[in-house]
């Protein structure tokens, strides 16, 4: 696999930085690639494991080779809890062209309260993961975005609105603190998500991935300076 410069998070798929708008100025000018920013390669199914059972030898290397042959030269693995972020980082460290996010998915936000050391300690652990592994323009680490974080009011059986809204803003603080883009999640929560983003006192950047809302909602994100990934599954 050829050597590439660590990516800056800009969109669900990015094809070349050539003649792109100034908002992409921090993207390395030599980029001519397709970048998958929402890769779930940490899932066991990509390593031959189905429902906790090893069904066949891992074909992970073959998956990476097929992706590269199709023009996908870099992928950002989603870290949606502290343990899963560490898993994504470890996997990325062993494979050139793989990077990671670190954050807490809204459906997993209950992890803050469930943590043995308490929510503040869990946030400290998340910050530590980001600080020690920060990459992109900041260094050689693998973490290039904060997330996946946001709000999901479609699946409240996983986590209540109150808990989600309590632990989303602290992750925005981490994005500002470490100068990293956001990998955002929004489901049936556009109004509340936008209010929290607008209330943050510092500039934010990133992408609202896999958008399932209206055109008007997508345009509002864009007006705020965010990119939007369009769900097409």
Backbone torsions as a table, in degrees:
resi	resn	phi	psi	omega
1	UNK	NA	134.0	-176.7
2	UNK	-73.9	154.2	-178.8
3	UNK	-76.7	136.0	176.7
4	UNK	-132.9	160.4	177.2
5	UNK	-78.4	138.5	179.2
6	UNK	-52.5	139.9	-172.9
7	UNK	-78.6	155.8	167.4
8	UNK	-106.8	130.9	-174.6
9	UNK	-68.2	121.6	179.6
10	UNK	-136.8	-24.3	-178.1
11	UNK	-171.6	169.4	-176.9
12	UNK	-58.6	-46.6	171.9
13	UNK	-136.6	134.6	-178.7
14	UNK	-120.8	124.0	179.2
15	UNK	-116.1	95.0	174.8
16	UNK	74.7	139.2	176.4
17	UNK	-96.7	1.3	-175.8
18	UNK	-65.4	129.5	178.7
19	UNK	57.0	29.1	176.3
20	UNK	-83.5	161.3	-177.4
21	UNK	-65.8	163.7	-176.9
22	UNK	-56.5	-24.4	-179.9
23	UNK	-59.7	-19.4	179.5
24	UNK	-97.3	18.8	-174.0
25	UNK	-61.0	-28.4	-178.5
26	UNK	-84.5	-1.2	174.3
27	UNK	-79.0	136.9	-176.3
28	UNK	-60.5	131.3	-173.9
29	UNK	-65.9	-14.9	-178.3
30	UNK	-84.7	0.4	-177.1
31	UNK	-66.3	126.2	169.8
32	UNK	-141.4	77.3	-170.3
33	UNK	-153.5	167.9	167.4
34	UNK	-105.2	127.6	-175.8
35	UNK	-118.2	120.6	175.8
36	UNK	-92.3	113.7	-175.4
37	UNK	-94.7	-3.1	-177.7
38	UNK	-126.5	53.5	-175.6
39	UNK	-86.8	135.2	-179.5
40	UNK	-109.1	38.2	-176.2
41	UNK	-69.4	-4.5	174.9
42	UNK	-76.6	-16.1	-179.4
43	UNK	-63.4	140.2	-177.5
44	UNK	-58.3	-27.3	-177.5
45	UNK	-62.7	-24.6	178.2
46	UNK	-83.0	2.0	178.9
47	UNK	-127.3	18.3	176.6
48	UNK	84.2	7.3	-176.0
49	UNK	-108.1	121.7	-178.3
50	UNK	-122.2	120.3	179.1
51	UNK	53.2	41.3	176.7
52	UNK	81.2	3.9	-179.4
53	UNK	-117.8	130.9	178.2
54	UNK	-76.1	102.8	-175.4
55	UNK	-84.2	-29.5	178.8
56	UNK	-160.9	163.3	178.7
57	UNK	-58.2	149.3	179.8
58	UNK	-58.7	131.7	175.1
59	UNK	-112.0	28.5	-176.4
60	UNK	-57.5	-45.0	-178.9
61	UNK	-60.7	-38.4	179.5
62	UNK	-68.0	-35.8	177.8
63	UNK	-62.7	-45.2	178.8
64	UNK	-62.2	-42.4	-179.7
65	UNK	-63.2	-41.5	179.1
66	UNK	-66.1	-38.6	178.8
67	UNK	-63.1	-44.8	-179.7
68	UNK	-65.0	-38.7	178.5
69	UNK	-63.7	-28.4	178.7
70	UNK	-84.8	-0.8	177.8
71	UNK	101.2	0.5	178.2
72	UNK	-87.9	99.2	-173.0
73	UNK	-93.0	-9.8	178.5
74	UNK	-150.9	146.5	177.9
75	UNK	-138.3	143.1	176.6
76	UNK	-109.8	116.2	-177.1
77	UNK	-82.0	135.7	-176.5
78	UNK	-80.8	125.2	172.6
79	UNK	-107.9	109.7	-171.8
80	UNK	-106.6	1.7	171.1
81	UNK	-149.5	171.8	177.4
82	UNK	-61.3	-50.0	179.1
83	UNK	-60.4	-40.5	-179.2
84	UNK	-71.7	-31.0	174.4
85	UNK	-64.4	-42.3	177.6
86	UNK	-63.6	-37.6	177.5
87	UNK	-64.5	-43.0	179.1
88	UNK	-64.8	-41.3	179.3
89	UNK	-62.8	-45.4	-179.4
90	UNK	-61.3	-42.7	178.9
91	UNK	-65.8	-41.1	-179.8
92	UNK	-66.7	-35.2	-179.3
93	UNK	-65.4	-24.3	-178.9
94	UNK	-92.5	-0.5	-176.3
95	UNK	-140.0	120.6	178.3
96	UNK	-64.3	138.4	179.6
97	UNK	92.3	-4.0	176.2
98	UNK	-105.0	141.1	179.3
99	UNK	-135.9	-177.3	-173.4
100	UNK	-146.0	156.3	166.9
101	UNK	-105.7	164.1	176.2
102	UNK	-141.1	117.7	-179.7
103	UNK	-174.3	-168.5	179.8
104	UNK	-128.9	115.8	179.0
105	UNK	-61.0	144.4	-178.7
106	UNK	-57.2	-34.1	178.8
107	UNK	-72.3	-12.6	178.9
108	UNK	-108.2	8.6	-173.9
109	UNK	-63.2	-20.0	176.5
110	UNK	-63.1	-15.4	178.9
111	UNK	-60.5	-28.6	178.7
112	UNK	-61.4	-49.5	-176.9
113	UNK	-74.4	-26.8	-177.7
114	UNK	-82.1	-14.1	-175.2
115	UNK	-65.7	135.3	-175.2
116	UNK	-56.0	-36.5	-178.6
117	UNK	-86.2	-1.8	-179.9
118	UNK	96.6	164.8	-175.4
119	UNK	-62.2	-37.1	-179.8
120	UNK	-65.2	-38.3	178.2
121	UNK	-67.1	-38.2	178.6
122	UNK	-63.8	-41.0	176.9
123	UNK	-63.3	-38.9	176.8
124	UNK	-62.8	-39.7	178.9
125	UNK	-64.9	-40.7	177.5
126	UNK	-63.3	-44.7	178.4
127	UNK	-61.1	-39.2	179.5
128	UNK	-63.4	-43.1	178.5
129	UNK	-59.0	-45.3	-179.2
130	UNK	-65.9	-48.6	-176.5
131	UNK	-61.1	-41.2	-175.5
132	UNK	-79.6	-12.8	-175.6
133	UNK	-128.7	15.2	-175.6
134	UNK	-65.1	133.1	-178.1
135	UNK	-126.6	-143.9	-175.4
136	UNK	65.4	-132.6	-179.1
137	UNK	-73.4	-6.2	-176.0
138	UNK	-93.7	-13.3	-178.6
139	UNK	159.8	-160.4	-173.4
140	UNK	-94.4	2.0	-178.8
141	UNK	-69.7	176.7	-174.4
142	UNK	-103.1	-14.0	-178.1
143	UNK	-83.5	118.5	-175.9
144	UNK	-119.6	4.4	177.8
145	UNK	-162.0	155.9	174.4
146	UNK	-97.9	123.0	-179.8
147	UNK	148.7	177.5	15.9
148	UNK	-85.0	127.2	-178.8
149	UNK	-140.1	162.8	-179.8
150	UNK	150.0	-142.4	-178.2
151	UNK	-136.4	140.7	177.9
152	UNK	-138.7	100.4	-179.6
153	UNK	-95.8	5.0	174.9
154	UNK	-80.2	-27.0	-173.7
155	UNK	-125.7	60.4	-176.9
156	UNK	-71.0	-11.6	175.1
157	UNK	-67.9	-19.2	177.8
158	UNK	-87.7	-35.7	-178.1
159	UNK	-163.9	136.0	-177.0
160	UNK	-70.5	159.9	176.3
161	UNK	-57.9	-43.7	-175.2
162	UNK	-60.5	-43.9	-179.5
163	UNK	-68.8	-42.4	178.9
164	UNK	-59.4	-46.2	-176.5
165	UNK	-72.2	-22.1	178.0
166	UNK	-74.0	-37.7	-171.1
167	UNK	-106.5	4.4	172.6
168	UNK	-77.5	-49.9	-178.5
169	UNK	-55.9	-39.2	178.5
170	UNK	-60.6	-26.6	178.5
171	UNK	-75.8	-27.7	172.3
172	UNK	-65.5	-37.0	177.2
173	UNK	-62.0	-38.2	178.7
174	UNK	-66.6	-38.9	178.0
175	UNK	-61.1	-42.0	177.9
176	UNK	-69.4	-44.3	-177.6
177	UNK	-59.3	-41.1	-175.7
178	UNK	-103.5	7.3	176.5
179	UNK	52.8	53.7	179.5
180	UNK	-123.3	151.1	175.6
181	UNK	-72.4	166.2	-179.5
182	UNK	-103.9	142.7	170.3
183	UNK	-109.8	99.3	-166.5
184	UNK	-99.4	148.0	178.8
185	UNK	-124.2	131.7	178.3
186	UNK	-143.5	122.9	175.9
187	UNK	-136.8	116.8	177.2
188	UNK	52.9	33.3	-175.5
189	UNK	-144.5	28.5	-173.2
190	UNK	-58.2	-49.1	-176.2
191	UNK	-57.5	-49.1	-177.6
192	UNK	-68.4	-38.8	179.5
193	UNK	-62.1	-46.5	-178.8
194	UNK	-64.1	-40.9	179.4
195	UNK	-60.6	-42.2	-179.7
196	UNK	-68.6	-41.4	178.7
197	UNK	-63.2	-43.5	-178.2
198	UNK	-69.2	-27.9	-179.2
199	UNK	-76.9	-16.2	-179.5
200	UNK	-67.8	130.2	-170.8
201	UNK	-75.9	-10.0	-176.7
202	UNK	-117.7	157.3	178.6
203	UNK	-61.4	143.2	178.1
204	UNK	-127.8	154.7	176.8
205	UNK	-144.9	166.0	178.7
206	UNK	143.8	-154.8	-176.4
207	UNK	-138.6	139.1	169.2
208	UNK	-92.3	105.7	-169.6
209	UNK	-87.2	156.1	173.8
210	UNK	51.1	52.4	-175.4
211	UNK	-65.6	130.5	178.4
212	UNK	-121.2	6.4	-178.5
213	UNK	-87.6	-159.7	-175.8
214	UNK	-83.8	168.5	174.8
215	UNK	-62.2	-41.1	-179.5
216	UNK	-61.2	-39.7	178.3
217	UNK	-66.3	-41.6	178.4
218	UNK	-62.3	-41.8	179.8
219	UNK	-66.0	-31.9	177.4
220	UNK	-66.6	-42.4	176.1
221	UNK	-58.7	-44.0	-178.4
222	UNK	-64.4	-41.2	177.6
223	UNK	-60.2	-31.1	179.6
224	UNK	-80.9	-6.1	177.1
225	UNK	101.0	7.8	179.9
226	UNK	-96.0	155.0	170.4
227	UNK	-90.2	160.1	-178.6
228	UNK	-128.8	125.6	173.7
229	UNK	-92.6	131.2	-176.3
230	UNK	-95.1	126.3	-179.7
231	UNK	-71.1	127.4	-177.6
232	UNK	-137.6	24.8	179.4
233	UNK	-85.4	NA	NA
